[in-house]
Amino acid sequence: MDLKKLRYFIAVAEELHFNRAAKKLNITQPPLSQQIQSLEEELGVKLLERTKRQVRLTSAGAIFLEESRNMVAQLERSIKITQLASQGKFGQLSIAFVDSASGSLMVNALKKFRDRFPDVKLTLFEMTSVQQLKAIHDGKVHVGFLRSADPSIHITSRLYTNESLMAVLPQTHRLAHHSTLSLRSLADESFILSPPHMGASFHNLILDFCGQHGFQPQIVQEAVQMYTIVNLVAAGIGISIVPSSVSVFQRSDVVFRSFQEESPSIPLYAAWKTGAHEAILTHFLEVVEETACSEELDM
């Protein structure tokens, strides 16, 4: 059905006067009358009762007026949404991240993106780096934030930031009152670390860091998620070494301390399927880049 005919009918039905409706539509009366007649013939229903003195809606015309308004409004919305989607301003974006990446960069980037693109629905998934790469490859996630770059030609990675490492101790620990710590002072401690098969690069980074300072950590417990590691530290099971971004989640039963030694940096990459050109993804990566640059300037 011609959208123009619906608009013409709505104008006549609202004005109940062909001349006024024609002026409203910036056309002359004869073509307007022809369009209404054509519409009635197409429907096989009389929509308007016409006399020399007045025009009024038939009962069928009144119903069709309501439906026409709904159809026009829905079509106009569909056109607008389609145009916004093509510009990356409407739709859905699935984002995965390692839990240690849920610090200020991610939080600030998400807030900035939501403020800038309120009609884009963001769906967040907490995953390990290994899980993210599979989800990106399988098309279940548009972009992931992980700790190691993927060498695959099927996935593109971009480095956004580097973080230092920090020690996390129970609040009651003998060293908790120190503002900074020597890594060597932790040589005899029990460590809680993530398992190597869930993040080999981060696990090995800690082992190498400790090895450079004369000891290998005694690992008494492994846990995948950073918040689990922090909970275990709070329970007194051991201590851990975590990315500095984890320290933004302050709590009263643990303390985070920087190292006196120069800490190796742990990278945060964004990764997405090679060749993905969705406008929404492009906008999101631009916001992350902008946020990362802003945070570097503030440091």
KAUR-V223926 format. One record per residue. N is the residue number from 1. PSI is psi in whole degrees, -180 to 180 (none if undefined). NEAR is the number of other C-alpha atoms within 8 Angstrom. Layout:
n | psi | near
N | PSI | NEAR
N | PSI | NEAR
This chain:
n | psi | near
1 | 138 | 3
2 | 124 | 5
3 | -34 | 7
4 | -40 | 6
5 | -39 | 11
6 | -44 | 10
7 | -41 | 9
8 | -44 | 13
9 | -43 | 10
10 | -42 | 11
11 | -45 | 11
12 | -43 | 11
13 | -32 | 11
14 | -37 | 6
15 | -28 | 9
16 | 38 | 11
17 | 121 | 10
18 | -41 | 11
19 | -47 | 8
20 | -41 | 8
21 | -40 | 13
22 | -43 | 12
23 | -39 | 9
24 | -35 | 8
25 | -2 | 8
26 | 41 | 6
27 | 174 | 9
28 | 166 | 9
29 | -42 | 9
30 | -49 | 6
31 | -29 | 8
32 | -47 | 12
33 | -38 | 9
34 | -40 | 8
35 | -40 | 10
36 | -43 | 11
37 | -42 | 8
38 | -39 | 8
39 | -44 | 9
40 | -38 | 11
41 | -38 | 8
42 | -39 | 6
43 | -26 | 6
44 | 28 | 6
45 | 140 | 7
46 | 121 | 9
47 | -29 | 12
48 | 139 | 9
49 | 122 | 9
50 | 133 | 7
51 | 177 | 6
52 | -25 | 4
53 | -27 | 4
54 | 164 | 8
55 | 132 | 10
56 | 155 | 9
57 | 140 | 12
58 | 170 | 10
59 | -39 | 7
60 | -37 | 10
61 | -38 | 11
62 | -42 | 10
63 | -43 | 8
64 | -30 | 9
65 | -47 | 11
66 | -44 | 8
67 | -37 | 8
68 | -43 | 10
69 | -43 | 9
70 | -42 | 8
71 | -44 | 8
72 | -44 | 11
73 | -42 | 8
74 | -42 | 8
75 | -42 | 8
76 | -40 | 8
77 | -42 | 8
78 | -41 | 8
79 | -45 | 8
80 | -45 | 8
81 | -42 | 9
82 | -43 | 8
83 | -42 | 8
84 | -40 | 10
85 | -40 | 10
86 | -23 | 8
87 | 1 | 9
88 | 25 | 12
89 | 3 | 12
90 | 142 | 13
91 | -151 | 10
92 | 141 | 9
93 | 126 | 12
94 | 125 | 12
95 | 129 | 13
96 | 153 | 13
97 | 148 | 16
98 | 148 | 13
99 | -26 | 11
100 | -9 | 11
101 | 7 | 13
102 | 25 | 12
103 | -151 | 11
104 | -39 | 8
105 | -51 | 12
106 | -48 | 10
107 | -47 | 9
108 | -38 | 9
109 | -42 | 11
110 | -44 | 8
111 | -45 | 8
112 | -41 | 9
113 | -43 | 11
114 | -40 | 9
115 | -37 | 7
116 | -33 | 6
117 | 72 | 9
118 | -18 | 9
119 | 7 | 7
120 | 125 | 12
121 | 123 | 9
122 | 126 | 8
123 | 123 | 8
124 | 139 | 8
125 | 129 | 8
126 | 119 | 8
127 | 157 | 11
128 | 167 | 13
129 | -41 | 14
130 | -46 | 9
131 | -38 | 8
132 | -46 | 14
133 | -40 | 12
134 | -44 | 8
135 | -38 | 10
136 | -45 | 16
137 | -38 | 10
138 | -3 | 7
139 | 16 | 8
140 | -18 | 8
141 | 137 | 13
142 | -41 | 12
143 | 146 | 13
144 | 155 | 14
145 | 116 | 14
146 | 174 | 15
147 | -7 | 13
148 | 143 | 9
149 | 148 | 9
150 | 129 | 9
151 | -6 | 5
152 | 142 | 6
153 | -13 | 6
154 | -11 | 7
155 | 132 | 14
156 | 135 | 11
157 | 148 | 10
158 | 129 | 8
159 | 130 | 8
160 | -35 | 11
161 | 160 | 8
162 | 137 | 8
163 | 152 | 11
164 | 172 | 10
165 | 153 | 14
166 | 153 | 12
167 | 143 | 13
168 | 126 | 14
169 | 156 | 14
170 | 149 | 14
171 | -25 | 10
172 | 4 | 7
173 | 149 | 7
174 | -23 | 5
175 | 3 | 6
176 | -25 | 11
177 | -10 | 5
178 | 142 | 7
179 | -31 | 7
180 | 163 | 8
181 | 148 | 12
182 | 132 | 9
183 | -37 | 11
184 | -27 | 9
185 | -11 | 7
186 | 7 | 7
187 | -33 | 9
188 | 7 | 7
189 | 161 | 9
190 | 131 | 11
191 | 146 | 12
192 | 117 | 16
193 | 164 | 12
194 | 147 | 12
195 | 145 | 11
196 | -31 | 10
197 | -12 | 5
198 | -5 | 10
199 | 71 | 13
200 | -39 | 9
201 | -43 | 9
202 | -44 | 10
203 | -48 | 12
204 | -31 | 9
205 | -42 | 9
206 | -43 | 9
207 | -42 | 10
208 | -40 | 8
209 | -48 | 10
210 | -42 | 13
211 | -36 | 9
212 | -18 | 7
213 | 25 | 8
214 | 14 | 7
215 | 160 | 9
216 | 130 | 8
217 | 141 | 11
218 | 104 | 8
219 | 115 | 9
220 | -15 | 8
221 | 141 | 7
222 | 146 | 10
223 | 145 | 11
224 | -49 | 10
225 | 143 | 9
226 | -38 | 11
227 | -29 | 7
228 | -42 | 9
229 | -45 | 15
230 | -39 | 11
231 | -41 | 8
232 | -37 | 11
233 | -45 | 16
234 | -32 | 12
235 | -6 | 7
236 | 15 | 8
237 | -28 | 9
238 | -167 | 12
239 | 175 | 14
240 | 170 | 13
241 | 127 | 10
242 | 162 | 11
243 | 148 | 12
244 | -27 | 10
245 | -24 | 11
246 | -25 | 12
247 | -11 | 8
248 | -19 | 8
249 | 71 | 6
250 | 144 | 7
251 | 159 | 6
252 | -19 | 6
253 | 3 | 8
254 | 161 | 14
255 | 147 | 12
256 | 132 | 9
257 | 136 | 11
258 | 161 | 10
259 | 146 | 13
260 | -31 | 8
261 | 158 | 6
262 | 123 | 5
263 | 141 | 8
264 | 152 | 8
265 | 147 | 8
266 | 123 | 11
267 | 159 | 11
268 | 118 | 14
269 | 150 | 14
270 | 142 | 12
271 | 141 | 16
272 | 166 | 12
273 | 130 | 13
274 | 132 | 8
275 | -5 | 4
276 | 125 | 6
277 | 22 | 6
278 | 135 | 7
279 | -35 | 9
280 | -45 | 14
281 | -43 | 12
282 | -46 | 9
283 | -43 | 9
284 | -44 | 9
285 | -34 | 8
286 | -40 | 8
287 | -41 | 11
288 | -45 | 12
289 | -45 | 9
290 | -43 | 8
291 | -42 | 11
292 | -43 | 11
293 | -40 | 8
294 | -41 | 8
295 | -33 | 9
296 | -39 | 7
297 | -30 | 6
298 | -15 | 5
299 | none | 4
